[in-house]
Amino acid sequence: MDFLHPENWADALALRAERPDAKPIQGGTDVMVELNFDRGRPAALLDLNPCRELFEIEEADGRIRIGAGVPYVRIIRKLGNRLPALAQASRTVGSPQIRNRGTVGGNLGGASPAGDAHPALLAANAVVEVESAARGSRMIPIDDFYVWVKKNALEADELIRAVWLEPAPGPQYFSKVGTRNAMVIAVCSFAVALDPVTRTAGTGIGSAGPTPLRAREAQDLLAEHLPWDNPVPLGEKLLRDFGALVAEAAKPIDDVRGTADYRKHALSVMARRTLGWAWNDFTAERRAA
Ligand SMILES: Cc1cc2nc3c(=O)[nH]c(=O)nc-3n(C[C@H](O)[C@H](O)[C@H](O)COP(=O)(O)OP(=O)(O)OC[C@H]3O[C@@H](n4cnc5c(N)ncnc54)[C@H](O)[C@@H]3O)c2cc1C
């Protein structure tokens, strides 16, 4: 197996174009597992670690740009207040070792429906910046990024450069069910993001379909019924209807981690709870203001 070691990002893009059979590797927490279990043997590995550009967290046009090589531990440390759902999701990934190496870029690259970053990215309407040597960069809205099980919208000569998010305009929550508290793939997961400016709410469902999913009808329900001008606790009916619509949007299967029915039930509970927490935060902030 060839090991391609670019000097910088431009070099990496050139190598990507020359060697579409090369597998990019960032933290290696997915790639090395595949190699160790002999699940695939790419002709070459393209090491992205020398590309220092990928390790930056920047701000432009009021948005946060997280380089594809930024590990979870830095998202937790630097962005906990500004991107709460992504930071909460990052805290649940693997173990300290995995959070030190693993990246959101790698989660996007693998595009596993069980990846913990995806629900938070969907709920917050992230945009993925990808780049090729031949055509430069393009921005892919997160809804168009996940194509099928472990397939994303990247062309063969493209690499993920960064992910863009607006600093949270309102409360956000991520929740995950696993067979134990750490070091497990999610049985299912959910994120909600409230936007008091546009009076909308975003959602993201993980591990309950061929791709990460958005619960559109649940979002429509909130757009119509959240009492933004009268911030009182939410009624039980709205919470339950929201949970039911989130469960309906999921397309889970039965597998070793859980049944489809259990996943739908767990999603409805997580949806209700996370919305309740987010709304309580919003009303508390309103009262304090
Ligand atoms: C013990 C253990 C526990 C784990 N727990 C969790 C967990 O709780 N939640 C969770 O979501 N994940 C978990 N994972 C999986 C893994 O840590 C995450 O998916 C992580 O985000 C991968 O990031 P990475 O940088 O290590 O990716 P890598 O392994 O380097 O790459 C992953 C994929 O992305 C591609 N890729 C990487 N960078 C780019 C790029 N810039 N452009 C294009 N393609 C790219 C690679 O080719 C590969 O297909 C766990 C893994 C292990 C080993």
The ligand as an SDF file (V2000), in Angstrom:
LIG
                    3D

 53 58  0  0  0  0  0  0  0  0999 V2000
  -13.3010    3.0530   19.8380 C   0  0  0  0  0  0  0  0  0  0  0  0
  -14.0580    3.9570   18.8870 C   0  0  0  0  0  0  0  0  0  0  0  0
  -15.1690    4.6290   19.3470 C   0  0  0  0  0  0  0  0  0  0  0  0
  -15.8770    5.4680   18.4770 C   0  0  0  0  0  0  0  0  0  0  0  0
  -16.9710    6.1270   18.9720 N   0  0  0  0  0  0  0  0  0  0  0  0
  -17.6740    6.9420   18.1540 C   0  0  0  0  0  0  0  0  0  0  0  0
  -18.8030    7.6450   18.6450 C   0  0  0  0  0  0  0  0  0  0  0  0
  -19.1870    7.5470   19.8170 O   0  0  0  0  0  0  0  0  0  0  0  0
  -19.4690    8.4510   17.7610 N   0  0  0  0  0  0  0  0  0  0  0  0
  -19.0830    8.5870   16.4670 C   0  0  0  0  0  0  0  0  0  0  0  0
  -19.7090    9.3430   15.7160 O   0  0  0  0  0  0  0  0  0  0  0  0
  -17.9920    7.9470   15.9800 N   0  0  0  0  0  0  0  0  0  0  0  0
  -17.2910    7.1240   16.7880 C   0  0  0  0  0  0  0  0  0  0  0  0
  -16.2100    6.4530   16.3000 N   0  0  0  0  0  0  0  0  0  0  0  0
  -15.8710    6.6000   14.8880 C   0  0  0  0  0  0  0  0  0  0  0  0
  -14.8610    7.7290   14.5730 C   0  0  0  0  0  0  0  0  0  0  0  0
  -14.1220    8.0950   15.7100 O   0  0  0  0  0  0  0  0  0  0  0  0
  -15.5790    8.9850   14.0250 C   0  0  0  0  0  0  0  0  0  0  0  0
  -16.3260    8.6690   12.8780 O   0  0  0  0  0  0  0  0  0  0  0  0
  -14.6060   10.1210   13.7050 C   0  0  0  0  0  0  0  0  0  0  0  0
  -15.3410   11.2880   13.4660 O   0  0  0  0  0  0  0  0  0  0  0  0
  -13.7180    9.8330   12.4980 C   0  0  0  0  0  0  0  0  0  0  0  0
  -12.8100   10.9100   12.3340 O   0  0  0  0  0  0  0  0  0  0  0  0
  -11.2990   10.6590   11.8620 P   0  0  0  0  0  0  0  0  0  0  0  0
  -10.6770   11.9820   11.6780 O   0  0  0  0  0  0  0  0  0  0  0  0
  -10.6360    9.7040   12.7510 O   0  0  0  0  0  0  0  0  0  0  0  0
  -11.5800    9.9850   10.4360 O   0  0  0  0  0  0  0  0  0  0  0  0
  -10.6940    8.9670    9.5850 P   0  0  0  0  0  0  0  0  0  0  0  0
  -10.7480    7.6110   10.1760 O   0  0  0  0  0  0  0  0  0  0  0  0
   -9.3600    9.5410    9.2800 O   0  0  0  0  0  0  0  0  0  0  0  0
  -11.5580    9.0050    8.2390 O   0  0  0  0  0  0  0  0  0  0  0  0
  -12.9360    8.5970    8.2630 C   0  0  0  0  0  0  0  0  0  0  0  0
  -13.4930    8.6420    6.8340 C   0  0  0  0  0  0  0  0  0  0  0  0
  -13.5170    9.9820    6.3560 O   0  0  0  0  0  0  0  0  0  0  0  0
  -12.6760   10.1030    5.1860 C   0  0  0  0  0  0  0  0  0  0  0  0
  -12.0350   11.4190    5.3290 N   0  0  0  0  0  0  0  0  0  0  0  0
  -11.3550   11.8960    6.4100 C   0  0  0  0  0  0  0  0  0  0  0  0
  -11.0120   13.1810    6.2050 N   0  0  0  0  0  0  0  0  0  0  0  0
  -11.4850   13.5250    4.9740 C   0  0  0  0  0  0  0  0  0  0  0  0
  -11.4550   14.7400    4.2010 C   0  0  0  0  0  0  0  0  0  0  0  0
  -10.8870   15.8760    4.6610 N   0  0  0  0  0  0  0  0  0  0  0  0
  -12.0400   14.7170    2.9820 N   0  0  0  0  0  0  0  0  0  0  0  0
  -12.6450   13.5950    2.5140 C   0  0  0  0  0  0  0  0  0  0  0  0
  -12.7180   12.4380    3.2040 N   0  0  0  0  0  0  0  0  0  0  0  0
  -12.1430   12.4050    4.4310 C   0  0  0  0  0  0  0  0  0  0  0  0
  -11.7520    8.9100    5.2190 C   0  0  0  0  0  0  0  0  0  0  0  0
  -11.2960    8.5440    3.9310 O   0  0  0  0  0  0  0  0  0  0  0  0
  -12.6680    7.8530    5.8170 C   0  0  0  0  0  0  0  0  0  0  0  0
  -13.5410    7.3470    4.8410 O   0  0  0  0  0  0  0  0  0  0  0  0
  -15.4590    5.6180   17.1380 C   0  0  0  0  0  0  0  0  0  0  0  0
  -14.3220    4.9430   16.6810 C   0  0  0  0  0  0  0  0  0  0  0  0
  -13.6170    4.1260   17.5360 C   0  0  0  0  0  0  0  0  0  0  0  0
  -12.4090    3.4080   17.0330 C   0  0  0  0  0  0  0  0  0  0  0  0
  1  2  1  0
  2  3  1  0
  2 52  2  0
  3  4  2  0
  4  5  1  0
  4 50  1  0
  5  6  2  0
  6  7  1  0
  6 13  1  0
  7  8  2  0
  7  9  1  0
  9 10  1  0
 10 11  2  0
 10 12  1  0
 12 13  2  0
 13 14  1  0
 14 15  1  0
 14 50  1  0
 15 16  1  0
 16 17  1  0
 16 18  1  0
 18 19  1  0
 18 20  1  0
 20 21  1  0
 20 22  1  0
 22 23  1  0
 23 24  1  0
 24 25  2  0
 24 26  1  0
 24 27  1  0
 27 28  1  0
 28 29  2  0
 28 30  1  0
 28 31  1  0
 31 32  1  0
 32 33  1  0
 33 34  1  0
 33 48  1  0
 34 35  1  0
 35 36  1  0
 35 46  1  0
 36 37  1  0
 36 45  1  0
 37 38  2  0
 38 39  1  0
 39 40  1  0
 39 45  2  0
 40 41  1  0
 40 42  2  0
 42 43  1  0
 43 44  2  0
 44 45  1  0
 46 47  1  0
 46 48  1  0
 48 49  1  0
 50 51  2  0
 51 52  1  0
 52 53  1  0
M  END
$$$$
